């Protein structure tokens, strides 16, 4: 990680005005880095991502994006699970209070979240997106990513 990447990540965390949300974001930053084995990088104004994959759509559009990440928002933290959440129901059931959509999980307080389930969610996302990219050559649109097979 470059010094400028680290400074940008640190700035996002430092700029969080709510003390609890700032603490939650710092803990999540450390957890995602440890579990994913990747350095954090700012991908947009307020989104921190880990790892990278290549996507290619049927339209020919392609590019690179992070595998897993988060955004500390004013009223919640949004987790980005870029493999999509199909097939992750077994983990989400154990996670704790959250809301979810196709590839995002919204949490209010990290204290209410089961850390083992969160670590498993991050690890399984990275493993699944890596396996799909290897088998397909690139990641297709979210709806075309095959679901994770929970064992």
N, C-alpha and C positions, 0 to 999 in steps of 0.2 A: 504494500500500500504506500502511495506517495504521501509526503507530508501535507500536500494540498488536499488530498482525499480525506485524510484524517482530520484536518482542520475543518473541512466542510461538514463532516459527520458530527464532530464535536460542537460545531456552531448550532446545528439543528437541535441537539440535545440541550445545550445551554440556553437556547431561546425559548424553551417551554416554560411558560410562566407559572403553571400549576406545579407545586413542589412534588406532589405524589405522582403526577403523570411524568414529570422529569425523571424521578427515581425509577418508575416502571420502565421508561424508555431506555435508561442506562442499563438496567438489568436485562432487558430484552436484547439490547445490542450485544452484550457479553454472551448471552445464551445462544443467540443465532450464530454468532461468530464461532463459538466453541462447537456447536452441533453441526453446522454446515462445513466447518473447516475452511471457511472463506473470509476474506477481509470485507468490511463494510464499504459501500460506495454510495454516494448520493446519485440517484437516478432522475429525480425531479426536485422541485423546490422543497419538498418536505417528505420525500420517500427515500428510505435507506434500504438498499438491496444487497444480497449476498449471492455469490456465484453468478453464472451466466449460461444462457443457452441460446441457440440459434433457432429462429422460427422461420417458416416458409409457408405461405398460404397458397391455395390453389390459384389465386389471382396473379401469383408471381411476386407479390410483396414479400419482402424478407428483411430480417434485421436481428439484433441481439437484445436480450432483456435479462433481468435478474431471475434467479430460480425461486428465491424466497425473500421476503422483506417485510417492512412495516412502515407505517406512517403514524406519528404521534399527533393526533388531531385534538381539537379543543375539548371535546366531550367524550372521546374514546380513543383507543389505539386500534388501528386497522392492520391486520396481518394479511399479507399477500402470499397465497399458496398457489404459485403459478402452474402447478400440475393440475389444478382444478381440484375440487373436493369430492368428486364421485369416487366412491370406494373407500372414503375416509370416515365413514359413519361410526365405525367402532372406536376410533380415537376421539371424535367429536363428542360422543356420548360421555366420555370420561373427563373432558376438558374443563368443565365448569360453566358458569353463566356466560353465554355469548350469543350472537346472532351470526348467521352465515349466508353467503350467496354462492355463486358459481366458484369463485376463487378467493373470496375474502372472508375473514373471520373478524368480527368486531367485539372487542372486550372493553369493559369499563375500568376494572381494577385488576392488576396482575395478582394481587393477594388472593383473589377468588379463583384463580386458575391453577389446575393441577400441573405442576412443573414437569412431572414424568410424561404426562399426556402431551404437553406442549412440546417437549423435546422430541418425543416420538413423531408428532405431526411434522415438525421441521425436518427431521431425518428422513422420514418416509416421503415427504414432498421432494426433497433433493434426490433421493434414490429413484423415485418414480419418474421424475422429469428427465433424469440422466438415462434411464433405461429406455424411455420412449424416444428420446433423441437418437440414441444409438441404434435402435431398431428401425426407425423411420427416416433417419438421416437429418431430420430437423423436426421441430415441434409444429404441428398443424394448429389451426384455430382451436380455441378452447373446447368447442363442442365436438371436435374430432379427436381429442386426446382420449385414448382408451382409459376406462376407470382402473384405479388401483385394485389389485386382487389382494384383499386382506387374507392372511393365512390363519 
